[in-house]
Amino acid sequence: MIVNIQLEQEDFNAMHDVIFEALDIKPTKAQIHVIWEELPEDIRGLAIQWGTSDTVFRDNLYEYLKNNK
């Protein structure tokens, strides 16, 4: 099942900080959106369930970025 999630400004802000820390880049909203679309469903599911500011989501995003980018 495909679910289309609209990211809010607070989601972009939270993900921006993790991406900056993991990859040492200042991502644009477009780059953040691409990364969101590339995330495995289980990591996106954490964000949907708990929010992008949640520690578990942020830790998983960081680990994914360090291992895959």
URSULWO-V702663 format. One record per pair of residues at least 4 apart in sequence whose C-alpha atoms are under 8 Angstrom apart, sorted by the first residue. I is the first residue (numbers start at 1). J is the second residue. D is the distance in Angstrom with one decimal. If there is no record, write none. Layout:
I_J_D / I_J_D
This chain:
7_11_5.8 / 7_12_6.8 / 8_12_6.5 / 9_13_6.2 / 10_14_6.2 / 10_52_8.0 / 11_15_6.1 / 11_51_7.7 / 11_52_5.5 / 11_53_7.3 / 12_16_5.8 / 12_29_6.7 / 12_32_6.8 / 13_17_6.4 / 14_18_6.7 / 14_52_6.1 / 14_53_5.6 / 14_58_8.0 / 15_19_6.1 / 15_32_7.0 / 15_52_6.9 / 15_58_7.5 / 16_20_6.0 / 16_26_7.1 / 16_27_6.3 / 16_32_6.9 / 17_21_6.2 / 18_22_6.0 / 18_58_6.6 / 18_61_7.3 / 18_62_6.0 / 19_23_5.7 / 19_24_7.2 / 19_25_7.0 / 19_26_7.6 / 19_27_7.2 / 19_62_7.1 / 19_65_7.4 / 20_24_4.7 / 20_25_4.9 / 20_26_5.5 / 20_27_7.1 / 21_25_7.8 / 21_62_8.0 / 22_62_5.8 / 22_65_6.4 / 22_66_6.1 / 23_65_7.3 / 23_66_7.2 / 23_69_7.8 / 27_31_5.6 / 27_32_6.2 / 28_32_6.2 / 29_33_6.1 / 30_34_6.3 / 31_35_6.3 / 32_36_6.1 / 33_37_6.2 / 34_38_6.3 / 35_39_6.3 / 36_44_7.5 / 39_43_6.4 / 39_44_6.4 / 39_64_8.0 / 40_44_6.5 / 41_45_5.9 / 42_46_6.4 / 43_47_6.7 / 43_57_6.5 / 43_60_6.6 / 43_61_7.0 / 44_48_6.2 / 45_49_6.0 / 46_50_5.7 / 46_51_7.0 / 46_52_7.9 / 46_56_7.5 / 46_57_5.6 / 47_51_4.4 / 47_52_4.8 / 47_53_8.0 / 47_54_7.4 / 47_57_5.8 / 48_52_7.6 / 50_54_6.0 / 50_57_7.7 / 51_57_7.5 / 52_57_6.2 / 52_58_6.7 / 53_57_7.3 / 53_58_6.7 / 54_58_6.2 / 55_59_5.9 / 56_60_6.1 / 57_61_6.0 / 58_62_6.1 / 59_63_6.2 / 60_64_6.0 / 61_65_6.1 / 62_66_6.2 / 63_67_6.2 / 64_68_5.8 / 64_69_8.0 / 65_69_5.3
